[in-house]
Amino acid sequence: MVNYLLKKSYQLKNLQEIDFKDLWGDHGVFTTMWIYGKPSKILFFEDHINNLIKSTKAYSIYKPFLKKNILKLLKENLNSKTKYNHLLRIALNKKTISISIRKRLTPKKEFKLKVFNYKRIEPKYKNLFYKQILKRLSNLDNTKYDLALCYKDKILETGTSNLLFVKNGKYFSPKNNCYIGNTIKYLNKKIKINFKDIKIKDLDSFQEILLVGSGKTVTSVSSIDELNWKRKSFLYSKKVNKVYNNLIK
C-alpha cells in the first residue's frame, strides 16, 4: 500500500482540481523525480520536465504552456516547511494532469531482482502502460526486491530503474527496449558506460549489477536467484555511489 503525502488531479484545460486519478493504463506519459531537502530540491528537474514534454508530443497530448502550468501547480502544492525525501510523480493524459508525492523507500543491503519475462510497451518512453509491472511490484517488499525485465534472452531494465553491469572494471548498460533515464545519462558523463545488449547467458561474467534511477538512486543487487547470479564485489558500487553523491551535495 502506497502512502501518499500528496495526490491531486487537475483538468489540463483550466487547471481546475478534480478527483484524483493515478492515470495508470491510460494513453499518456509520466515522470518520477526525487525531491529532497529543506528547502526542497528536485534532482534533474529540467531534464525530467523536458523529457516529459517531448513525450507528450510523441503521444499527441501536448498542450501549450504545459511547462508553465506544471511550475504553477508545483508552487501551489510543495510545502516550504517540509523536509523532503520523496518521489514526485507527474502524469498526463489528453485531459488530465496528476501530481503525487510518496515517501522514497530506502533499499536494503540484500536487494534482489526477480525475473519477469516482459518488455514494456514502447519502452523508450515513460508511458502509463505499467499495470502488469505495478501488479507484480505490489506483491513485493520494494525495499528488498525489484523486477528484472527480460525479453528474448536479454535483460532490459527493472520495473523502476536502469541497470548498470560491471565487468573487469568496465561499465555496461542495455541499449535497446528500455528507457534511458536521467540518472544513467548523468553517470555516463562521469564514467564511461558501454551501451549494448546484455544477454542472460553472459550474466555470470559480471561482478556487480547496480540499479540506477530516481527512486533507487544507486543500489547494488545481491542476487538474481532464478538466473543463479550472485554479487561478487562491492567495489564499483561504492565508486558509482561516490560519483552520484557528489551531485547532491
One Martini backbone bead per residue (centre of mass of N, CA, C, O) as a GRO file, in nm:
protein
  249
    1MET     BB    1   0.094   0.038   0.026
    2VAL     BB    2   0.061   0.366  -0.060
    3ASN     BB    3   0.198   0.661   0.086
    4TYR     BB    4   0.065   0.978   0.068
    5LEU     BB    5   0.132   1.322   0.079
    6LEU     BB    6   0.024   1.358  -0.228
    7LYS     BB    7  -0.296   1.393  -0.428
    8LYS     BB    8  -0.360   1.531  -0.758
    9SER     BB    9  -0.608   1.665  -0.989
   10TYR     BB   10  -0.633   1.811  -1.330
   11GLN     BB   11  -0.739   2.012  -1.563
   12LEU     BB   12  -0.576   2.121  -1.841
   13LYS     BB   13  -0.754   2.365  -1.951
   14ASN     BB   14  -0.781   2.509  -1.620
   15LEU     BB   15  -0.678   2.375  -1.343
   16GLN     BB   16  -0.904   2.211  -1.229
   17GLU     BB   17  -0.996   2.042  -0.967
   18ILE     BB   18  -1.008   1.687  -0.917
   19ASP     BB   19  -1.031   1.380  -0.886
   20PHE     BB   20  -0.819   1.141  -0.826
   21LYS     BB   21  -0.581   1.014  -1.076
   22ASP     BB   22  -0.324   0.796  -1.181
   23LEU     BB   23  -0.354   0.687  -1.504
   24TRP     BB   24  -0.315   0.404  -1.527
   25GLY     BB   25  -0.342   0.282  -1.870
   26ASP     BB   26  -0.323   0.526  -2.022
   27HIS     BB   27  -0.291   0.764  -2.268
   28GLY     BB   28   0.039   0.838  -2.164
   29VAL     BB   29   0.251   1.016  -1.926
   30PHE     BB   30   0.561   1.019  -1.719
   31THR     BB   31   0.727   1.127  -1.409
   32THR     BB   32   1.007   1.065  -1.179
   33MET     BB   33   1.115   1.239  -0.882
   34TRP     BB   34   1.358   1.365  -0.669
   35ILE     BB   35   1.272   1.495  -0.350
   36TYR     BB   36   1.479   1.717  -0.142
   37GLY     BB   37   1.484   1.874   0.138
   38LYS     BB   38   1.552   2.207   0.313
   39PRO     BB   39   1.492   2.323   0.078
   40SER     BB   40   1.374   2.207  -0.204
   41LYS     BB   41   1.481   1.953  -0.434
   42ILE     BB   42   1.513   1.858  -0.790
   43LEU     BB   43   1.634   1.613  -0.963
   44PHE     BB   44   1.658   1.684  -1.289
   45PHE     BB   45   1.419   1.870  -1.363
   46GLU     BB   46   1.456   1.975  -1.654
   47ASP     BB   47   1.487   1.697  -1.783
   48HIS     BB   48   1.217   1.579  -1.701
   49ILE     BB   49   1.034   1.795  -1.834
   50ASN     BB   50   1.144   1.776  -2.123
   51ASN     BB   51   1.077   1.475  -2.158
   52LEU     BB   52   0.777   1.499  -2.107
   53ILE     BB   53   0.712   1.691  -2.342
   54LYS     BB   54   0.813   1.509  -2.568
   55SER     BB   55   0.611   1.280  -2.502
   56THR     BB   56   0.347   1.437  -2.551
   57LYS     BB   57   0.408   1.471  -2.853
   58ALA     BB   58   0.430   1.166  -2.927
   59TYR     BB   59   0.117   1.131  -2.794
   60SER     BB   60  -0.070   1.376  -2.865
   61ILE     BB   61  -0.093   1.570  -2.562
   62TYR     BB   62  -0.013   1.845  -2.605
   63LYS     BB   63   0.012   2.163  -2.430
   64PRO     BB   64   0.011   2.470  -2.388
   65PHE     BB   65   0.197   2.575  -2.116
   66LEU     BB   66   0.294   2.322  -1.954
   67LYS     BB   67   0.537   2.412  -1.788
   68LYS     BB   68   0.400   2.650  -1.646
   69ASN     BB   69   0.178   2.472  -1.508
   70ILE     BB   70   0.363   2.291  -1.347
   71LEU     BB   71   0.495   2.516  -1.180
   72LYS     BB   72   0.233   2.615  -1.052
   73LEU     BB   73   0.154   2.347  -0.906
   74LEU     BB   74   0.410   2.320  -0.738
   75LYS     BB   75   0.390   2.588  -0.585
   76GLU     BB   76   0.111   2.509  -0.449
   77ASN     BB   77   0.211   2.206  -0.323
   78LEU     BB   78   0.469   2.287  -0.199
   79ASN     BB   79   0.641   2.270   0.116
   80SER     BB   80   0.867   2.475   0.284
   81LYS     BB   81   0.851   2.298   0.572
   82THR     BB   82   0.947   2.047   0.425
   83LYS     BB   83   1.134   1.751   0.454
   84TYR     BB   84   1.253   1.586   0.185
   85ASN     BB   85   1.209   1.215   0.079
   86HIS     BB   86   1.083   1.190  -0.234
   87LEU     BB   87   0.834   1.111  -0.484
   88LEU     BB   88   0.768   1.280  -0.787
   89ARG     BB   89   0.464   1.266  -0.977
   90ILE     BB   90   0.393   1.310  -1.330
   91ALA     BB   91   0.076   1.291  -1.503
   92LEU     BB   92  -0.057   1.234  -1.846
   93ASN     BB   93  -0.322   1.313  -2.048
   94LYS     BB   94  -0.535   1.478  -2.250
   95LYS     BB   95  -0.703   1.608  -1.973
   96THR     BB   96  -0.484   1.525  -1.744
   97ILE     BB   97  -0.323   1.614  -1.429
   98SER     BB   98  -0.097   1.441  -1.207
   99ILE     BB   99  -0.005   1.466  -0.855
  100SER     BB  100   0.255   1.299  -0.661
  101ILE     BB  101   0.358   1.206  -0.316
  102ARG     BB  102   0.614   0.985  -0.195
  103LYS     BB  103   0.794   0.786  -0.022
  104ARG     BB  104   1.125   0.705  -0.012
  105LEU     BB  105   1.269   0.406  -0.039
  106THR     BB  106   1.511   0.211   0.127
  107PRO     BB  107   1.733   0.001   0.033
  108LYS     BB  108   1.864  -0.287   0.093
  109LYS     BB  109   2.150  -0.466   0.096
  110GLU     BB  110   1.961  -0.719   0.027
  111PHE     BB  111   1.910  -0.692  -0.308
  112LYS     BB  112   1.663  -0.817  -0.534
  113LEU     BB  113   1.584  -0.999  -0.831
  114LYS     BB  114   1.298  -1.059  -1.034
  115VAL     BB  115   1.175  -1.236  -1.287
  116PHE     BB  116   1.034  -1.075  -1.591
  117ASN     BB  117   0.874  -1.165  -1.885
  118TYR     BB  118   0.917  -0.841  -2.015
  119LYS     BB  119   0.803  -0.573  -2.232
  120ARG     BB  120   0.754  -0.271  -2.274
  121ILE     BB  121   0.558  -0.039  -2.405
  122GLU     BB  122   0.732   0.165  -2.553
  123PRO     BB  123   1.025   0.193  -2.380
  124LYS     BB  124   1.138   0.491  -2.462
  125TYR     BB  125   0.893   0.554  -2.280
  126LYS     BB  126   0.702   0.710  -2.009
  127ASN     BB  127   0.445   0.538  -1.985
  128LEU     BB  128   0.117   0.408  -1.857
  129PHE     BB  129   0.197   0.095  -1.924
  130TYR     BB  130   0.215  -0.058  -1.590
  131LYS     BB  131   0.025  -0.281  -1.466
  132GLN     BB  132   0.199  -0.539  -1.468
  133ILE     BB  133   0.421  -0.427  -1.286
  134LEU     BB  134   0.254  -0.319  -1.042
  135LYS     BB  135   0.128  -0.587  -0.962
  136ARG     BB  136   0.405  -0.720  -0.882
  137LEU     BB  137   0.518  -0.501  -0.690
  138SER     BB  138   0.275  -0.520  -0.478
  139ASN     BB  139   0.396  -0.823  -0.387
  140LEU     BB  140   0.645  -0.658  -0.283
  141ASP     BB  141   0.933  -0.565  -0.122
  142ASN     BB  142   1.075  -0.258  -0.223
  143THR     BB  143   1.340  -0.287  -0.028
  144LYS     BB  144   1.420  -0.596  -0.167
  145TYR     BB  145   1.266  -0.557  -0.455
  146ASP     BB  146   1.275  -0.625  -0.808
  147LEU     BB  147   1.237  -0.620  -1.159
  148ALA     BB  148   1.354  -0.825  -1.420
  149LEU     BB  149   1.347  -0.741  -1.746
  150CYS     BB  150   1.277  -0.992  -1.991
  151TYR     BB  151   1.390  -1.046  -2.348
  152LYS     BB  152   1.511  -1.256  -2.553
  153ASP     BB  153   1.761  -1.325  -2.352
  154LYS     BB  154   1.734  -1.037  -2.209
  155ILE     BB  155   1.830  -0.755  -2.024
  156LEU     BB  156   1.680  -0.430  -1.972
  157GLU     BB  157   1.532  -0.374  -1.686
  158THR     BB  158   1.333  -0.244  -1.449
  159GLY     BB  159   1.043  -0.142  -1.292
  160THR     BB  160   1.228   0.146  -1.203
  161SER     BB  161   1.515   0.096  -1.360
  162ASN     BB  162   1.827   0.099  -1.436
  163LEU     BB  163   2.116  -0.083  -1.561
  164LEU     BB  164   2.439  -0.178  -1.414
  165PHE     BB  165   2.732  -0.328  -1.537
  166VAL     BB  166   3.019  -0.521  -1.409
  167LYS     BB  167   3.344  -0.571  -1.588
  168ASN     BB  168   3.659  -0.536  -1.529
  169GLY     BB  169   3.597  -0.212  -1.473
  170LYS     BB  170   3.342  -0.211  -1.657
  171TYR     BB  171   3.062  -0.051  -1.814
  172PHE     BB  172   2.713  -0.159  -1.851
  173SER     BB  173   2.418  -0.111  -2.074
  174PRO     BB  174   2.129  -0.119  -2.199
  175LYS     BB  175   1.999  -0.010  -2.540
  176ASN     BB  176   1.733  -0.188  -2.566
  177ASN     BB  177   1.413  -0.185  -2.460
  178CYS     BB  178   1.456   0.101  -2.304
  179TYR     BB  179   1.492   0.347  -2.064
  180ILE     BB  180   1.686   0.645  -2.066
  181GLY     BB  181   1.780   0.792  -1.794
  182ASN     BB  182   1.909   1.057  -1.612
  183THR     BB  183   2.111   0.907  -1.433
  184ILE     BB  184   2.266   0.748  -1.658
  185LYS     BB  185   2.343   0.997  -1.818
  186TYR     BB  186   2.515   1.123  -1.601
  187LEU     BB  187   2.714   0.886  -1.553
  188ASN     BB  188   2.823   0.885  -1.850
  189LYS     BB  189   2.988   1.158  -1.798
  190LYS     BB  190   3.178   1.017  -1.562
  191ILE     BB  191   3.139   0.727  -1.682
  192LYS     BB  192   3.205   0.477  -1.892
  193ILE     BB  193   2.941   0.357  -2.097
  194ASN     BB  194   2.835   0.052  -2.236
  195PHE     BB  195   2.602   0.014  -2.489
  196LYS     BB  196   2.428  -0.304  -2.465
  197ASP     BB  197   2.349  -0.610  -2.489
  198ILE     BB  198   2.218  -0.827  -2.226
  199LYS     BB  199   2.290  -1.151  -2.173
  200ILE     BB  200   2.204  -1.411  -1.979
  201LYS     BB  201   2.449  -1.604  -2.049
  202ASP     BB  202   2.660  -1.356  -1.942
  203LEU     BB  203   2.611  -1.287  -1.635
  204ASP     BB  204   2.857  -1.427  -1.478
  205SER     BB  205   3.074  -1.202  -1.581
  206PHE     BB  206   2.949  -1.025  -1.361
  207GLN     BB  207   3.019  -0.869  -1.051
  208GLU     BB  208   2.805  -0.630  -1.098
  209ILE     BB  209   2.479  -0.488  -1.004
  210LEU     BB  210   2.292  -0.188  -1.085
  211LEU     BB  211   2.073   0.049  -0.972
  212VAL     BB  212   1.936   0.339  -1.158
  213GLY     BB  213   1.757   0.619  -1.006
  214SER     BB  214   1.529   0.805  -0.840
  215GLY     BB  215   1.456   0.579  -0.625
  216LYS     BB  216   1.742   0.401  -0.607
  217THR     BB  217   1.968   0.541  -0.730
  218VAL     BB  218   2.223   0.342  -0.589
  219THR     BB  219   2.191  -0.019  -0.626
  220SER     BB  220   2.287  -0.318  -0.504
  221VAL     BB  221   2.294  -0.644  -0.617
  222SER     BB  222   2.289  -0.963  -0.470
  223SER     BB  223   2.054  -1.116  -0.653
  224ILE     BB  224   1.948  -1.374  -0.908
  225ASP     BB  225   1.812  -1.665  -0.856
  226GLU     BB  226   1.692  -1.766  -1.138
  227LEU     BB  227   2.007  -1.699  -1.264
  228ASN     BB  228   2.249  -1.761  -1.070
  229TRP     BB  229   2.316  -1.475  -0.935
  230LYS     BB  230   2.604  -1.318  -0.767
  231ARG     BB  231   2.766  -1.116  -0.581
  232LYS     BB  232   3.135  -1.024  -0.591
  233SER     BB  233   3.103  -0.704  -0.530
  234PHE     BB  234   3.147  -0.339  -0.407
  235LEU     BB  235   3.344  -0.144  -0.546
  236TYR     BB  236   3.162   0.002  -0.779
  237SER     BB  237   2.934   0.093  -0.604
  238LYS     BB  238   3.103   0.297  -0.444
  239LYS     BB  239   3.196   0.467  -0.686
  240VAL     BB  240   2.915   0.547  -0.796
  241ASN     BB  241   2.809   0.674  -0.536
  242LYS     BB  242   3.018   0.900  -0.526
  243VAL     BB  243   2.932   1.038  -0.787
  244TYR     BB  244   2.637   1.085  -0.704
  245ASN     BB  245   2.685   1.241  -0.430
  246ASN     BB  246   2.820   1.492  -0.565
  247LEU     BB  247   2.545   1.600  -0.684
  248ILE     BB  248   2.388   1.639  -0.376
  249LYS     BB  249   2.565   1.856  -0.203
   0.00000   0.00000   0.00000
